[in-house]
Amino acid sequence: MALSEQFLEEDLHPIDIVEHLAEHHDWDFDRIGDDQIAMAVEGQWRTYSITLAWSNYDETLRMVCSFEMEPPAERETVLYELLNKMNDQCWAGAFTYWANQKLMVYRYGLVLTGGQTASPDQIDTMINAAVLSAERYYPAIQLVTWGNRTPEDAMQVAIAEAYGRA
């Protein structure tokens, strides 16, 4: 049964759907408010912090998937070069480094203007795509920041798609 089948008769708030998905996958989560939820999703390389927030203003379900990272200051410029290369390969979502918070971040916004609703399958795919992208590029990030490799060399480990489940 598809995830969406259990919600066919209901018109749920997007964050309510995310909460049901978190329960379904047995992810740790905290409902921060009516319009926001935070989860911890275990990956192969680490546990990712995922926050989803609904914005009524622009009718967008915003997702941030992050993990802590403190690259050496002298490697930040090379890290930003790597991020550009990573983002060239990402068609949905993008990576950025929030230096003040010491977080590597993958961001995505699902625009639902005009009263559209997101299906559970869409949201589940969005979350899984974030974790898979983070898993795919995590080794390249480590090679650039701690292995003193060039972005071109580091990207070679990210050429193949990561496989697995979030």
N, C-alpha and C positions, 0 to 999 in steps of 0.2 A: 504494500500500500504506500502510495506517495505521501509525503509529509502533508501535502495540501489537502488530501482527502478528509482528514479529520476536522478541517476548519471550513468545509464547504458552506455550511449554513450560517456561519458566524461572520460578523463584520468586526474584526479585532483591530485594535490599535497596533501599529508595527512593533512597539516594545513588548506588548503582550505576546505577540508571536515569537519574538526573540526569547522571552522567558520560557515559553513552552518548548522551544528548540533546545535551550540550555538544559531543561529538565529531561528532555528526550535523550540527549547525548550524555547526560550525567556530568555536565560541566559545573564547576563551582561558579556561582553568580551572586550578585547583589543588585537588587532593584533600587537604584539610587533615588529615583523619583518616578512620576508618571511617564516622563518622556526620556528616561535614561536608564541604562543597565550596564553593568560591568561584569566581565567574565574572565576566568582563567582557563585557557585551552592548552592542553599538553601537546607539544610537538615532539619530534625526534631530537631536536637540538636543545630545546628549552621550553619553558612554559610562557605562553604569550598572553599579555593582558589585552583584552578586547573590550572596547566600550562602544556602544551604539546609542545614538541620541536622535530623537525625532524633533525636527524643527517645523513648527506650524507656519512660521514666517515664509519660508521658501519651499515648504512641502518636500523636505529632503530627509532621508534616513542616512545619517552620517555614521561612519564606522572608523575607528582608529584601532589598529593592531600594533602593539608596541612591545619592546623589550629594552631593558637597561643596557647601557653601553657607555664606557668611558675610554674613548680612543686617546692615545697620546696626542698632545696638542700638535706636535710636529707632523702627525699623520692626517689631520683633519682635511687639509687641502686635497690630498689624494683620495680620501674617503668621499668627498664631494664629487670628484671625477668619477669614481665608481658609481655613485648614486645616479649620475647622468646616464651612464651606460646601462644600469639596471632599469631605469625608467624608460629608456628607449625600447626595451623589450616588454614592458608592462602596458597592455592596452586598456586594462580596467584597474584603476587605482594607481597610486604613486608612492614612492619612498621619499622620506626626508629625515634629516637628523635634527632633533631639537637639542641643541648644545646646552642651553640653560637647564633643562630637565634631565640631561644625559640619557635621552631616549632615541632609539631608532624607531621610526614610525612608518607604517603603511596606512595610507588614508584612501577612503572611497566614499562617495556620496551617491545614493540611489534616489534620483529625482522622481517624485510621484505627484506632479502638478495636476491640477484639474480634477482632484478627487480620486485619483487612481489609488489602488491598494497593492501592496506587495504581497506576494504569495509566500508561504513558508518555504517552498522550494527555492524561490529567488533569494530569500534572506539566508537560508542554509548554504546555498552556493556562494553567496557573497562572503560569508564567514570562512568557509572552507578555502576559497580562493586566496583570501588574505593569509591564512596559515600556510598554505602551500607556497605562496610567493615568499613569505618570510623564511620558510624552510629551504627553498631553492637557493636563495641568495645569502643565507647566513654564513656558509663556509667562505664565500667570496669576501664578505665583509671582514671576517676574521683574518683571512690571508692578507688583506690590504692593511688593516689596522695593526695587527700583531706579528704578521709574517713578513712585513716589509716587501710585499710583492706589488707589482704594478697592477693597475686596474685591468689591463688587457690580460695579464696572466691569471689574475684572480677570477675573471669572468669565465675562463675555461672550465672551471668546476661547476659553473651554473648553466652551462649550455644545455644539459639534459634537464628535462622537467623532473621535479621531485615527485615521488609517488608515495601514496599512503593516505591516511585518513586523519582528519582533525576530530 
